[in-house]
Amino acid sequence: MRRAQERRAVLLLLPVAILLVVGLGAVLSASSVAAIRDGLDQYAIFRKQVAFVGVGVVALVVAARIPYRWYARVAPFLLAAAMAALVATMLFGSVRGGSRSWIEVGPLTLQASEYAKLAIIIFLAATLTRKERHLEAFSHVFWPVAASLGVVVALLLLQPDLGTALLTAGAAFAVLVASAAPLRHVVSLGGVGALSAVVLALIEPYRLERVLAFLESNPDRLNEGLQAYQSLVALGTGGIFGIGLGASRARWSFLPNAHTDFIFAIIGEETGLAGSLTVIALFVVFAIVGTVVALRAADAFGRLVATGIVAWMSLQAIINIGGVVGALPITGLPLPFVSVGGSAMIMNLAAVGVLVNIARSGLPPVGRGGR
């Protein structure tokens, strides 16, 4: 039994480890020009990313050793801390790219929204598990979601960060779907959420421009369509097997945010379709193994937390890659385990650590003492 649980944990960590290595290689190539442009040496951003990965791995190891059921007891405190951090961001945060999403503490830059994703998943999982016998009543489903997710999403929209708000809502919705809540309640809340997302995407001019640029068959390539066009140029240049590691041309200021939101385009340019599909396959493997971990979790709380984490990582990868290849509007969300980022990298790996603990505590395979 223990061997099967450890195997699931290893299979979960393997694609993450490979993505981290791929990401570091891509960051080394994509960030060199940006570092020089900012007056730094060409390895400055890469060294910071290595440090972030190192801290993230430590967070993963620590989280993997903490019994996941402990999070159910402290879930309200985790959510309260996340909300307080989001409020502090609104009051004292620095503005980048038109969004007030970061708090600068000396040399450190913290992004509270990354912590909020995990906090809301844990809080909803704990609350829905505790209320499992009462979920037939709509009020027992609606109020926990409104009081937690509603407040977090509202704070994210005030930054404004619609992409993270939608991603957080999507992960929370996955937790709701996996819970014992009746389908009619889930559909009702999902419908309200979807309608709200459409309205929010259209009422702000800059969001509307992004949507229109996505829908436009021939957008202005020098303005709102620049990133999407240059991203496709980079991917097309890569061909089947790429132009070679470190040989990217798009990084030379042709493609904005090459080492952050659009790093998948650099991977596609340098390693071609083969490399791009490999990255996608790694995320698919992570999603499949993560789903198995959720299904074999030892209890309902573990199942819901695992479902939320897998949905978070998978949705974020889909949204990022979809924006890069032109299949979805651009949202500004980084690619998990790959893009440059401190708070995102550390929290992503910490969440994987929680998932590993759930995997190691899960049920044995069916037919060998399982249910």
C-alpha positions in Angstrom: 0.0 0.0 0.0 2.7 2.4 1.0 4.6 1.7 -2.2 1.6 2.8 -4.4 1.3 6.0 -2.4 5.0 6.8 -2.8 4.8 6.0 -6.5 2.0 8.5 -7.0 4.1 11.2 -5.2 7.1 10.5 -7.4 5.0 10.6 -10.6 3.6 13.9 -9.4 7.0 15.4 -8.8 8.6 14.2 -12.0 6.8 16.5 -14.5 7.2 19.4 -12.0 11.0 18.8 -11.8 11.3 18.6 -15.6 9.3 21.8 -16.0 11.5 23.6 -13.5 14.6 22.6 -15.5 13.0 23.6 -18.8 11.9 26.9 -17.2 15.4 27.8 -15.9 16.9 27.1 -19.4 14.2 29.3 -21.0 14.7 32.0 -18.5 18.5 32.0 -19.0 17.9 32.6 -22.7 14.9 34.9 -22.6 15.9 37.2 -19.7 19.4 38.1 -20.8 18.4 40.9 -23.1 15.9 42.3 -20.6 18.6 42.3 -17.9 21.1 44.2 -20.1 18.4 46.7 -21.1 17.8 47.4 -17.4 21.5 48.0 -16.8 22.2 44.7 -15.1 24.5 41.9 -16.1 22.9 39.3 -18.4 22.6 36.6 -15.7 21.0 38.9 -13.0 17.3 37.8 -13.6 18.4 34.2 -14.1 20.2 34.1 -10.7 17.1 35.5 -9.0 15.0 32.9 -10.6 17.4 30.1 -9.4 17.0 31.6 -5.9 13.2 31.6 -6.2 13.3 28.0 -7.3 15.5 27.1 -4.4 13.2 28.7 -1.9 10.2 27.1 -3.6 11.8 23.6 -3.4 12.3 24.2 0.4 8.6 25.2 0.6 7.6 22.1 -1.2 9.6 19.8 1.1 8.2 21.5 4.2 4.6 21.4 2.9 5.0 17.7 1.9 5.9 16.9 5.6 3.0 18.8 7.1 -0.1 16.5 7.5 -2.6 18.0 5.2 -5.5 17.7 7.7 -3.8 20.4 9.8 -4.8 22.9 7.1 -8.5 22.3 7.9 -8.0 23.5 11.4 -6.3 26.7 10.4 -8.2 27.4 7.2 -10.1 30.5 8.6 -6.8 32.0 9.7 -5.1 31.3 6.4 -8.0 33.0 4.6 -8.0 36.0 7.0 -4.3 36.4 6.4 -4.8 36.3 2.6 -7.5 39.0 2.8 -5.4 41.2 5.0 -2.5 40.8 2.6 -4.7 41.8 -0.3 -6.0 44.9 1.5 -2.4 45.8 2.4 -1.5 45.5 -1.3 -4.3 47.9 -2.2 -3.1 50.4 0.5 0.7 50.1 0.1 1.4 48.2 -3.0 3.4 49.3 -6.0 1.9 49.6 -9.5 3.3 47.6 -12.4 1.6 47.3 -15.8 -1.4 49.2 -14.6 -2.1 46.8 -11.7 -1.3 47.3 -8.0 -0.5 43.7 -7.2 2.9 43.8 -5.4 4.2 44.8 -2.0 7.8 45.8 -1.8 9.6 44.9 1.4 13.2 45.9 1.1 14.7 43.9 -1.7 11.7 41.5 -1.7 8.6 41.8 -3.8 5.6 39.9 -2.5 2.4 39.1 -4.5 -0.5 38.4 -2.1 -2.8 37.1 -4.8 -0.6 34.0 -5.2 -1.0 33.1 -1.5 -4.8 33.9 -1.8 -5.3 31.1 -4.4 -4.1 28.4 -2.0 -5.9 30.0 1.0 -9.3 30.1 -0.8 -8.9 26.5 -1.9 -8.2 25.2 1.6 -10.9 27.3 3.2 -13.6 26.2 0.8 -12.5 22.6 1.1 -12.6 22.7 4.9 -16.0 24.5 5.0 -17.7 22.3 2.4 -16.4 19.2 4.1 -17.6 20.3 7.5 -21.0 21.3 6.1 -21.3 18.1 3.9 -24.6 17.0 5.5 -26.2 20.4 5.1 -25.3 21.2 1.5 -28.8 20.3 0.2 -29.8 23.8 1.5 -28.6 26.5 -1.0 -27.7 28.9 1.8 -25.1 26.4 3.2 -23.4 26.5 -0.3 -23.9 30.2 -1.2 -22.8 31.9 2.0 -19.4 30.2 2.4 -18.6 30.9 -1.3 -19.9 34.5 -1.1 -18.1 35.3 2.1 -14.8 33.9 1.0 -14.5 33.8 -2.7 -16.6 36.9 -3.2 -14.4 39.0 -1.0 -11.1 37.7 -2.4 -12.3 38.2 -6.0 -13.5 41.7 -5.2 -10.1 42.6 -3.8 -8.4 41.2 -6.8 -10.6 43.2 -9.2 -9.8 46.4 -7.3 -6.1 45.9 -8.1 -7.2 45.4 -10.9 -6.3 41.8 -11.9 -9.1 40.1 -13.7 -7.0 37.2 -14.9 -6.0 36.2 -11.4 -9.6 36.8 -10.2 -11.0 34.4 -12.9 -8.3 31.8 -12.2 -9.1 31.9 -8.5 -12.8 31.6 -9.2 -12.1 28.7 -11.5 -10.1 26.8 -9.0 -12.8 27.4 -6.3 -15.5 26.3 -8.7 -13.6 23.0 -9.2 -13.6 22.5 -5.4 -17.4 23.1 -5.4 -17.9 20.6 -8.3 -16.0 17.9 -6.4 -17.9 18.6 -3.2 -21.2 17.0 -2.0 -23.1 20.1 -3.1 -26.1 19.3 -5.3 -25.5 19.9 -9.1 -28.3 22.5 -9.2 -26.5 24.7 -6.7 -23.2 24.3 -8.5 -24.8 25.2 -11.8 -26.5 28.2 -10.3 -23.3 29.6 -8.8 -21.4 28.8 -12.0 -23.9 30.6 -14.1 -23.7 33.7 -12.0 -19.9 33.5 -12.0 -19.7 33.2 -15.8 -22.1 36.1 -16.4 -20.1 38.2 -14.0 -16.9 37.4 -15.8 -18.4 38.5 -19.1 -19.7 41.8 -17.7 -16.3 42.5 -16.0 -14.4 41.8 -19.2 -16.5 44.3 -21.1 -17.0 47.2 -18.8 -13.3 48.2 -18.5 -11.9 49.8 -21.7 -8.5 48.0 -21.5 -10.2 44.6 -21.0 -12.6 45.3 -23.9 -9.6 46.2 -26.1 -8.0 42.8 -25.3 -11.2 41.0 -26.1 -11.7 42.9 -29.3 -8.0 42.4 -30.3 -8.5 38.6 -29.7 -11.7 38.5 -31.8 -10.3 40.8 -34.6 -9.1 38.8 -37.6 -6.4 41.4 -38.4 -5.6 43.4 -35.2 -3.3 46.3 -35.1 0.2 44.7 -34.9 1.8 47.8 -33.6 -0.6 48.4 -30.7 -3.0 46.0 -28.9 -2.2 43.1 -31.3 1.6 43.4 -30.9 2.2 40.7 -28.3 -0.1 38.2 -29.9 1.5 38.8 -33.3 5.1 38.6 -32.2 4.3 35.5 -30.1 3.0 33.7 -33.2 6.0 34.9 -35.2 8.3 33.4 -32.6 6.4 30.1 -32.5 6.3 29.9 -36.3 10.1 30.6 -36.5 10.7 27.6 -34.4 9.3 25.1 -36.9 9.4 21.5 -35.9 12.6 21.3 -33.9 13.5 25.0 -33.2 16.3 27.3 -34.1 18.5 26.2 -31.1 18.8 26.8 -27.4 19.8 30.3 -26.6 19.2 31.5 -30.2 15.9 33.3 -29.7 15.4 36.4 -31.8 12.1 37.3 -30.2 13.8 38.1 -26.9 15.6 41.1 -28.5 12.7 43.4 -27.6 10.5 42.1 -30.4 8.3 40.2 -27.9 7.3 42.1 -24.7 7.4 40.1 -21.5 9.3 37.3 -23.2 10.7 35.9 -19.9 7.4 36.2 -18.0 4.0 35.8 -19.6 5.3 34.8 -23.0 8.1 32.4 -22.1 6.2 29.6 -23.9 6.8 31.4 -27.1 10.5 31.4 -26.5 10.4 27.7 -25.8 8.6 27.2 -29.0 11.0 29.3 -31.0 14.1 27.6 -29.6 12.9 24.0 -29.4 10.1 24.0 -32.0 6.9 22.2 -32.0 8.6 19.2 -30.4 9.6 21.2 -27.4 6.3 23.0 -27.1 4.3 19.7 -27.2 6.7 18.2 -24.6 5.9 21.1 -22.2 2.2 20.6 -22.8 2.6 16.9 -22.2 4.3 17.5 -18.9 1.3 19.6 -17.7 -1.1 16.8 -18.9 0.8 14.2 -16.9 0.7 16.5 -13.9 -3.0 16.9 -14.3 -3.7 13.2 -14.7 -1.6 12.1 -11.8 -3.0 15.0 -9.7 -6.5 13.8 -10.5 -5.6 10.3 -9.5 -4.3 11.7 -6.2 -7.6 13.5 -5.7 -9.6 10.4 -6.4 -7.5 8.2 -4.1 -7.4 10.8 -1.2 -8.0 9.4 2.2 -10.9 11.7 3.0 -13.2 14.4 1.5 -11.0 17.3 2.6 -8.0 15.9 0.9 -10.0 15.2 -2.2 -11.3 18.8 -2.4 -7.9 20.4 -1.7 -6.2 18.2 -4.3 -8.9 19.0 -6.8 -8.5 22.7 -6.3 -4.7 22.6 -6.6 -4.8 20.5 -9.8 -7.5 22.8 -11.3 -5.4 25.9 -10.4 -2.2 24.7 -12.1 -4.0 23.2 -15.0 -6.2 26.2 -15.7 -3.3 28.6 -15.4 -1.3 26.6 -17.9 -4.2 26.5 -20.3 -4.9 30.2 -20.0 -1.2 31.1 -20.4 -0.5 28.8 -23.3 -3.8 29.6 -24.9 -2.9 33.3 -24.9 0.5 32.7 -26.3 -0.8 30.6 -29.3 -3.7 33.0 -29.9 -6.4 30.6 -28.8 -7.5 32.7 -25.8 -7.3 36.4 -24.9 -4.1 37.5 -23.2 -4.5 37.7 -19.4 -1.0 38.3 -18.0 -0.9 35.1 -16.0 2.5 33.4 -15.9 3.2 29.8 -16.9 3.4 27.7 -13.7 6.9 26.4 -12.8 8.4 28.0 -15.9 7.9 31.8 -16.0 10.0 34.3 -14.1 8.4 35.1 -10.7 9.1 34.9 -7.0 5.8 34.7 -5.2 4.2 32.6 -8.0 7.1 30.1 -8.1 7.2 29.7 -4.3 3.5 29.3 -3.8 3.2 26.9 -6.8 5.8 24.6 -5.3 4.3 24.9 -1.8 0.9 23.8 -3.3 2.6 20.9 -5.0 4.1 20.0 -1.6 0.5 19.9 -0.1 -0.5 17.7 -3.0 2.4 15.3 -2.4 1.3 14.9 1.3 -2.2 14.1 0.1 -0.7 11.5 -2.3 1.4 9.9 0.4 -1.6 9.7 2.7 -4.0 8.4 0.1 -5.8 5.1 -0.3 -4.2 2.0 -1.8 -5.2 0.9 -5.4 -8.6 -0.7 -5.8 -8.4 -4.4 -5.3 -5.5 -4.2 -2.8 -7.3 -3.2 0.3 -9.0 -0.1 -1.3 -12.6 0.7 -1.4 
